[in-house]
Amino acid sequence: MQSEKFKRDPCVRRCGLLLFSLCILHFELVAAALAADKLTQADLLKRIIDLDRLTTPPPPGERLLTFSSFDRRQRDVQDGRYVHWDANDDRNQFVRRTPDGWDVLVEQVGPGAIVHLWVDKPAGQVRIVLDGQPVIATALDNLFNGQQEPFGAPLSYETAPGAGKNLYFPIGFGQSCQVLCREFSGTYQIDCVTFPPGTQVERFQTRLDPAAAAALTEVVNALTRGLSEARLFGGRRVSPQTIQQDLKPGEKLEWTIDKPGTIRALYVSLTDRNEPRQLYALHKCTLRIYWDGLERPAVECPLAEFFGTGFRRIAYRSTPLGTDLWTDLPRVNVQESWFMYCYFPMPFRSARIEIENHNVELKTPIGLMLLLRVDRAPPPDNSLRFKARYHVEDPCQVFDYTVLEASGRGRLVGCALQVDCPRKQWWGAGDHKIWIDDDQFPSILGTGTGDYFGWRAADPARDDDFKTFAFGLHGVTLTAPFGKSAMYRWH
C-alpha cells in the first residue's frame, strides 16, 4: 500500500521469479481490548508463546516499529515522488552519531520493549540504555554467543554460519530506549513494540527475578520441545472432532460446527502411506475455512502452504505451525501418529471447514484425516477472526511484490514465502516494507527479504552457503542459490 501523496515512478522488474506468499493474520470484527496496566519481565517473556493474546485487538498505542540500516536515500522526494526507491546500500546507516562517537541504532521514547534484534556480522561494542540507565555494555557479538546474561539459546543464536544472528529475548523499558554501537558497520534490523501511554513496563535487568526465571524456563521448553498441553488446552473443556476421507480429484472433505467455540488445534494427517505419489499433491489440495456463516472463506490456500512449507510437504517444526509432529495425542482416539499442525487459536460463532482435492493427474484418491480440538466455551465478543491469504505472482514482474493488503483493526501474526528463481542469482536483497494505518512512508522498512526471515546467504555464488533451518519463530525449510526456496516467520 502506498499513500496518494507520495508515489514512486512505475518500475517493472522482469526478474522471472515465481513468488507465492501466505499471510496469516487475525482481523477484528467487534470491539477493542483494554491495555494492560503493568507488564513485568515475566509478562514480556510469556508473550512470546502466548497465542491467546493474538485473538484480542491491539489496544490503541500498541504498535510494532522497526529500526534498520535501510538506505536513507529511499526517503528522498522530488515533485511528490520517491526518486531513489530502489536504493540498496543498507550498511553503515544509523539514526545519528553522538558527539562522543557512538552510532545510535535505536532511539525510542515511551513504554515499550525490544522484541527482536538481527545483525548480519556483529562487530564492535554495544551499549543499551533504558530509561536513562545503562544496562548492557559489552561486545556486540556477546548478545548472540551466550556470553551476556541472561541471553542464550533458543532466544539468542546464529541462524547458520555467516547467515546472521538473532536475539528474541524481550528488553523492556518504561520511558525510553537507546541502542548504541561503536566500530560496527554492518546491517541490522531491530523490532520494538510500543505500549499505550501510562503502561508500566518493568525495566530489563540482566539478573532475573524468580518469576522471570520461571517464565524463561517455560519459553525455552516451548521453543525447543513444542507447546505443552497445559499451555494449549490447560483448564479448558476441549473436545476432539475427527473426519477421515479418501478424496478423489474434485472431491471435498467437509466439516461444520454450528455452536460457538474456539479451535485450539487443527491437525491434518495423510492416512495412506504412499505419499508423495505425486510430488506436489498437497500443494494441489485447497484448505478453506468459513466463519460465522459468511460466504467468503477467511482461509483459502493450498494445504502445504497453509502449514508453512510450500510446494510440497517438507518436514519441520515451529512453535505455532509445523508438518512433522510425531506423537500420540492425549485423550484423542485416532490411529494416526504423524500430523501437520496449526496452534493459532481460531474463535468463531459457527465454522465450516473443507479440503478440496485438485490433483487431476492422480488416478487414485488421497487419504486425509482432519482432526480439530475445539474449546466449546463461547469466545468473548471482541475476539478476532483468524484469516489466511495466499497470493501468487507468476512470473513476478513488479518491483514491489504485494504480500497483503488489509483494512480494519487486527494483528499480522506471520508470513510464509516461497520463491522459484530460474537463474543462479540471489533474489533476497529487496527490502520488505509495511505501511500501517495512515503511513506515508512505511513504519517497517527492512534491509532485505532474506533479512526479514532472519537469515541471508553469506556468499550467494556458493551453493554450500544456502542452509536450511527451523526455529520456533522463523526458518528456511527449502533453499538453493536458484530454484525453489521456502521460508516462514511468526510475529
C-alpha positions in Angstrom: 0.0 0.0 0.0 1.2 3.5 -0.8 -0.1 6.9 0.1 -1.6 9.1 -2.6 0.7 11.9 -1.7 4.0 10.2 -2.4 4.3 7.7 -5.2 7.4 6.3 -6.8 7.8 6.2 -10.6 6.4 3.0 -12.1 9.1 0.3 -12.4 8.8 -3.2 -13.7 11.5 -5.7 -12.8 11.3 -8.7 -15.2 13.1 -10.9 -12.8 11.4 -14.1 -13.8 10.7 -15.1 -10.2 7.7 -17.2 -9.3 6.6 -15.9 -5.9 4.0 -17.3 -3.5 3.1 -15.8 -0.2 0.8 -16.9 2.7 0.0 -14.1 5.1 -1.6 -15.2 8.3 -3.4 -12.6 10.4 -6.1 -12.0 13.0 -8.7 -9.5 12.0 -11.1 -7.6 14.2 -14.8 -8.0 13.9 -16.2 -6.3 17.0 -14.9 -4.1 19.9 -11.5 -3.0 21.2 -9.5 -4.5 24.0 -8.2 -2.8 27.1 -4.5 -2.2 27.6 -2.5 -3.9 30.3 -1.7 -1.5 33.2 1.6 -3.2 34.0 4.0 -5.5 32.2 6.8 -7.3 34.1 9.8 -9.1 32.6 7.9 -12.4 33.1 4.9 -11.0 31.2 7.1 -9.9 28.3 8.7 -13.4 28.1 5.4 -15.1 28.2 4.1 -13.0 25.3 6.5 -15.0 23.1 4.4 -18.1 23.4 1.0 -16.7 24.5 -1.0 -17.4 21.3 -4.3 -16.4 23.1 -3.3 -12.7 23.1 -3.4 -12.8 19.3 -7.2 -13.2 19.4 -7.7 -9.8 21.1 -7.4 -6.5 19.2 -4.3 -4.5 20.0 -5.1 -1.6 22.3 -4.6 2.0 21.0 -1.0 2.8 21.3 0.4 -0.7 20.9 2.4 -0.9 17.7 5.4 -2.6 16.1 8.3 -0.4 14.9 11.4 -1.4 13.1 14.8 0.4 13.3 17.1 -0.8 10.5 20.0 0.2 8.4 17.9 0.7 5.3 19.4 3.1 2.7 18.2 6.6 3.8 18.1 7.7 0.2 14.8 5.9 -0.1 13.3 8.9 1.7 14.3 11.3 -1.0 11.3 13.0 -2.5 11.1 15.2 -5.6 7.9 16.5 -7.1 5.9 14.3 -4.8 7.7 11.1 -5.8 10.3 8.9 -4.2 13.2 9.1 -6.6 15.6 6.6 -5.0 13.0 3.9 -4.1 15.4 1.2 -5.2 18.5 2.5 -3.2 20.0 -0.6 -1.6 23.2 0.5 0.3 21.9 -1.0 3.6 25.2 -0.9 5.6 26.5 1.7 8.0 23.2 3.6 8.2 22.2 4.9 11.7 19.7 7.2 13.4 22.5 9.6 14.2 26.0 9.8 15.7 26.6 11.1 19.2 29.3 13.7 20.0 31.5 11.1 21.6 31.4 8.9 18.5 28.7 6.3 19.2 26.3 5.3 16.4 22.6 5.3 17.5 20.7 2.3 16.2 17.5 2.7 18.2 16.1 5.8 19.9 12.6 5.4 21.2 10.5 7.3 23.8 7.7 5.9 25.8 6.9 2.5 27.3 7.9 -0.5 25.1 10.2 -3.4 24.5 12.8 -4.6 22.0 11.4 -7.9 20.8 13.8 -8.9 18.0 17.3 -7.9 17.0 19.1 -9.2 13.9 22.5 -8.3 12.6 24.5 -9.8 9.8 28.0 -9.7 11.2 28.2 -8.4 14.8 31.4 -6.5 15.5 32.4 -3.7 17.8 30.8 -2.6 21.1 27.2 -2.2 22.1 25.5 -0.1 24.8 21.8 -0.4 25.7 20.4 2.4 27.8 16.9 2.1 29.2 15.1 4.9 31.0 18.4 6.8 31.1 20.2 4.0 32.8 22.9 1.9 31.1 22.0 -1.8 31.5 24.4 -3.5 29.0 27.8 -2.5 27.8 29.7 -5.3 26.0 30.9 -6.6 22.7 28.0 -6.7 20.2 28.6 -10.4 19.4 28.1 -11.3 23.1 24.4 -10.6 22.7 24.2 -13.7 20.5 27.0 -16.1 21.6 25.9 -16.8 25.2 28.4 -14.6 26.9 25.9 -12.0 28.0 23.4 -13.0 30.7 20.5 -13.8 30.5 20.7 -14.3 26.8 21.1 -17.8 25.3 19.6 -20.4 23.0 16.9 -20.7 21.8 16.3 -16.9 22.2 19.8 -15.9 21.1 21.7 -17.7 18.3 23.4 -17.7 14.9 20.9 -18.7 12.2 23.5 -20.5 10.2 27.2 -19.9 9.7 27.5 -16.4 8.1 23.8 -16.0 7.8 23.2 -13.5 10.6 22.4 -13.6 14.3 19.1 -13.2 16.1 18.1 -12.1 19.6 14.4 -12.7 20.7 14.8 -12.0 24.4 12.4 -9.1 25.2 14.1 -6.0 26.6 11.5 -3.8 28.3 11.6 -0.1 29.1 9.2 2.3 30.8 10.3 5.7 29.4 13.0 5.5 26.8 15.4 3.2 25.0 18.7 3.7 23.2 20.9 1.1 21.4 24.3 2.4 20.5 27.3 0.8 18.8 30.8 1.7 18.1 33.0 0.2 15.3 30.0 -1.6 13.8 29.3 -1.1 10.1 27.1 -4.0 9.2 23.4 -4.5 8.5 20.8 -4.6 11.3 17.1 -4.8 12.0 15.7 -4.1 15.4 11.9 -4.6 16.2 10.3 -2.6 19.0 6.8 -2.8 20.3 5.3 0.3 21.8 2.7 0.2 24.5 -0.1 2.7 25.4 1.0 5.8 27.3 0.8 5.1 31.0 1.6 1.4 30.8 4.1 0.5 33.5 6.8 -1.7 31.9 9.4 -3.2 34.1 12.9 -2.2 33.0 15.0 -5.1 31.8 17.6 -6.4 34.2 20.4 -8.8 33.4 19.7 -10.7 36.6 16.2 -12.2 36.5 13.8 -12.4 39.5 12.2 -15.8 40.3 9.1 -15.1 38.2 11.1 -14.1 35.1 13.4 -17.1 35.5 10.4 -19.4 35.7 8.9 -17.7 32.6 12.2 -18.1 30.7 12.2 -21.8 31.5 8.7 -22.2 30.1 9.6 -20.3 27.0 12.8 -22.2 26.4 10.9 -25.5 26.7 8.1 -24.4 24.4 10.6 -23.2 21.7 12.7 -26.4 21.9 10.2 -29.1 22.7 6.9 -27.5 21.4 3.9 -26.0 23.2 2.8 -28.1 26.2 -0.8 -29.5 26.5 -1.1 -27.2 29.6 -0.2 -24.1 27.6 -2.5 -25.1 24.7 -5.5 -26.5 26.5 -5.0 -26.2 30.3 -8.2 -25.8 32.2 -10.4 -25.7 29.1 -13.2 -28.0 28.0 -11.6 -29.2 24.8 -13.2 -31.9 22.7 -11.6 -33.7 19.7 -13.5 -33.8 16.4 -12.3 -36.0 13.6 -13.3 -36.7 10.0 -11.4 -39.1 7.6 -12.0 -39.5 3.9 -10.3 -40.7 0.7 -10.6 -37.8 -1.6 -10.8 -38.4 -5.3 -9.9 -35.5 -7.7 -12.6 -32.9 -7.4 -14.0 -34.2 -4.1 -14.2 -32.3 -0.8 -13.8 -33.2 2.8 -16.2 -31.1 4.8 -16.9 -30.4 8.4 -19.4 -28.0 10.1 -19.6 -26.7 13.7 -22.9 -24.9 14.5 -22.2 -23.7 18.0 -19.7 -21.1 19.2 -16.2 -22.1 20.3 -12.5 -21.8 19.6 -10.4 -24.2 17.6 -7.3 -24.7 19.8 -5.5 -27.0 17.4 -6.0 -28.1 13.8 -4.3 -31.2 12.6 -4.2 -32.9 9.1 -2.7 -36.3 8.5 -2.2 -38.5 5.5 -4.0 -41.8 6.1 -2.3 -43.6 3.2 1.4 -44.4 3.2 2.1 -43.7 -0.4 2.8 -40.0 -0.1 4.2 -38.5 -2.1 2.8 -40.4 -5.0 2.8 -37.1 -6.8 5.4 -34.6 -5.6 3.1 -31.6 -5.2 -0.1 -33.4 -4.2 -0.6 -31.4 -1.0 0.1 -28.2 -2.9 -2.9 -29.1 -5.1 -5.3 -29.6 -2.2 -7.0 -26.4 -1.0 -8.0 -25.7 2.6 -10.9 -23.3 3.1 -12.4 -22.1 6.4 -15.6 -20.1 6.7 -16.6 -18.3 9.9 -20.0 -17.2 11.2 -22.0 -18.2 8.1 -20.1 -15.9 5.8 -19.9 -16.9 2.1 -16.3 -15.8 1.6 -13.7 -18.0 3.2 -11.5 -16.5 5.8 -8.8 -19.0 5.0 -8.2 -20.2 1.4 -4.8 -21.6 0.4 -3.1 -24.8 -0.6 -2.7 -27.3 2.1 1.1 -27.4 2.1 1.4 -23.6 2.1 -1.0 -23.3 5.0 1.3 -25.3 7.2 4.2 -23.1 6.2 6.3 -25.1 3.8 5.2 -24.6 0.2 5.5 -26.6 -3.0 5.3 -29.9 -1.1 5.3 -31.2 2.5 8.8 -30.5 4.0 9.3 -31.9 7.5 9.8 -29.1 10.0 8.5 -27.8 13.4 7.9 -24.3 14.7 6.0 -23.0 17.7 2.6 -22.4 16.1 2.8 -24.4 12.9 4.6 -27.4 11.5 4.5 -30.5 9.4 6.4 -33.1 11.4 4.5 -33.8 14.6 5.0 -37.4 15.6 3.1 -38.1 18.8 0.1 -40.0 20.3 -2.2 -37.1 21.2 -3.5 -37.4 24.8 -7.3 -38.1 25.1 -7.6 -38.4 21.3 -8.6 -41.9 20.0 -7.1 -42.0 16.5 -4.8 -44.4 14.8 -2.5 -41.8 13.2 0.6 -40.6 15.0 2.0 -38.2 12.3 0.4 -34.7 11.8 0.7 -31.4 10.2 -0.4 -28.9 12.9 -1.6 -25.4 13.5 -1.9 -24.0 17.0 -3.2 -20.5 16.2 -6.4 -20.1 18.2 -9.5 -19.6 15.9 -12.6 -18.2 17.7 -16.0 -18.5 15.9 -19.7 -18.4 16.3 -20.0 -21.1 13.7 -17.5 -22.7 11.4 -17.3 -24.7 8.2 -14.0 -26.3 7.0 -13.3 -28.0 3.7 -10.4 -29.5 1.9 -10.7 -30.0 -1.8 -8.5 -32.2 -4.0 -7.5 -30.6 -7.3 -5.0 -33.3 -8.3 -6.4 -34.2 -11.7 -3.2 -36.0 -12.6 -3.8 -38.6 -9.9 -5.9 -41.6 -10.7 -6.3 -42.7 -7.1 -7.7 -40.8 -4.0 -5.6 -39.0 -1.4 -6.4 -40.3 2.1 -6.7 -37.4 4.6 -7.8 -37.0 8.2 -8.8 -33.7 9.7 -8.6 -33.5 13.5 -9.8 -30.5 15.5 -9.5 -29.8 19.2 -12.3 -27.4 20.0 -12.9 -25.4 23.1 -16.7 -25.3 23.4 -16.8 -22.2 25.7 -18.2 -19.3 23.7 -15.4 -16.8 22.9 -15.5 -13.2 24.1 -17.5 -10.8 21.9 -14.4 -8.8 20.9 -12.5 -11.9 19.7 -10.7 -11.5 16.3 -11.2 -14.0 13.5 -8.3 -15.9 12.1 -7.6 -15.3 8.4 -5.0 -16.6 5.9 -4.5 -15.3 2.4 -2.5 -16.9 -0.4 -1.1 -14.8 -3.3 0.8 -15.9 -6.4 2.8 -13.8 -8.9 3.9 -16.0 -11.8 6.2 -14.6 -13.2 6.9 -11.8 -10.8 7.1 -8.7 -12.9 6.6 -6.0 -10.3 9.2 -4.0 -8.3 7.3 -4.3 -5.1 5.5 -7.6 -4.7 2.4 -7.1 -2.6 2.1 -9.8 0.1 -1.0 -8.4 1.8 -3.5 -5.5 1.7 -5.9 -5.4 4.7 -8.1 -2.8 6.4 -9.7 -2.6 9.8 -8.1 -3.4 13.2 -6.2 -6.6 13.8 -2.8 -8.2 14.1 -0.4 -9.5 11.5 1.0 -12.7 13.1 3.0 -14.3 10.4 4.1 -14.8 6.8 5.4 -17.7 4.7 7.1 -17.1 1.4 8.0 -19.4 -1.4 10.3 -18.4 -4.3 11.1 -20.2 -7.5 14.1 -18.5 -9.1 15.0 -19.7 -12.6 18.6 -18.4 -12.6 21.6 -18.5 -10.3 21.2 -15.1 -8.8 20.5 -14.0 -5.2 16.9 -12.9 -5.1 16.7 -11.9 -1.4 18.2 -8.4 -1.4 14.9 -6.5 -2.0 13.7 -4.6 1.1 10.5 -5.6 2.9 8.1 -2.7 3.6 5.0 -2.5 5.7 2.7 0.5 5.7 0.4 0.7 8.8 -2.7 2.8 9.1 -2.0 6.3 7.7 1.7 5.8 6.9 3.0 7.8 4.0 6.4 6.2 4.4 6.5 2.6 5.7 6.7 2.2 9.5 8.6 -1.0 8.9 11.3 -0.9 6.3 14.0 -3.6 6.4 17.2 -4.4 4.6 16.3 -7.4 2.5 13.7 -10.1 2.1 16.1 -12.7 3.4 16.9 -10.5 6.4 13.2 -10.3 7.3 13.2 -14.1 7.7 16.3 -13.8 9.9 19.0 -15.1 7.5 21.0 -14.3 4.4 23.4 -16.2 2.2 27.0 -15.4 3.2 28.0 -15.8 -0.5 25.1 -16.2 -2.9 27.6 -17.5 -5.5 28.4 -20.6 -3.4 25.9 -23.5 -3.2 27.1 -24.5 0.2 26.1 -21.1 1.7 22.4 -22.0 1.4 21.4 -23.8 4.6 18.0 -24.9 5.8 17.0 -24.4 9.5 13.8 -24.4 11.6 13.5 -22.4 14.8 10.4 -21.7 16.8 9.7 -18.3 15.3 11.4 -18.3 11.9 13.0 -20.8 9.5 14.0 -21.7 5.9 12.8 -25.2 5.0 13.9 -25.3 1.4 16.6 -23.2 -0.3 19.2 -23.1 -3.0 21.1 -20.4 -5.0 18.3 -20.7 -7.6 15.3 -22.9 -8.0 12.8 -23.3 -5.1 13.1 -21.8 -1.7 10.5 -21.7 1.2 10.7 -19.8 4.5 8.5 -18.6 7.4 8.4 -16.0 10.2 5.9 -15.7 13.0 5.5 -12.4 14.9 
